Amino acid sequence: MNFDTTTYIALVGALSVFVVTIGVFAFLLTRKGK
């Protein structure tokens, strides 16, 4: 199985951005609730 390093970096980058976006969204939601 040929797995490119560039593809891996792009995948990890997109995943980290997605996780950070969800985290910030949840943080704002919980702050607005209080």
N, C-alpha and C positions, 0 to 999 in steps of 0.2 A: 504494500500500500504506500503510494507516494504522497506524503503530506508535506506541503511546502511550509517553510518557516514564515513566509510573508502571509500566507493564508491563516496560519496559526496566530500571528500577531494581530492581524485584522480582526479575527474572531474574538480574541481576548479583549481587544480594544473596544469593539462594539458591545461586548458583554459587560465590561466595566462601566461604560457609559450608560447602558440600560439599567444596571444595578444602582448607580449613583442617582439617576433620574427618579427611579422608584423610591429610593431612600429619602431624597429631598421632598418628593411629593407626599410621602407618608409623614415625614417630619412636619411639613406645613399643615397637613390635615389634623394631626394631633395637637399642634399648637393652636389652631383655630378653634378646636373643640373645647379647649380649656378657658 
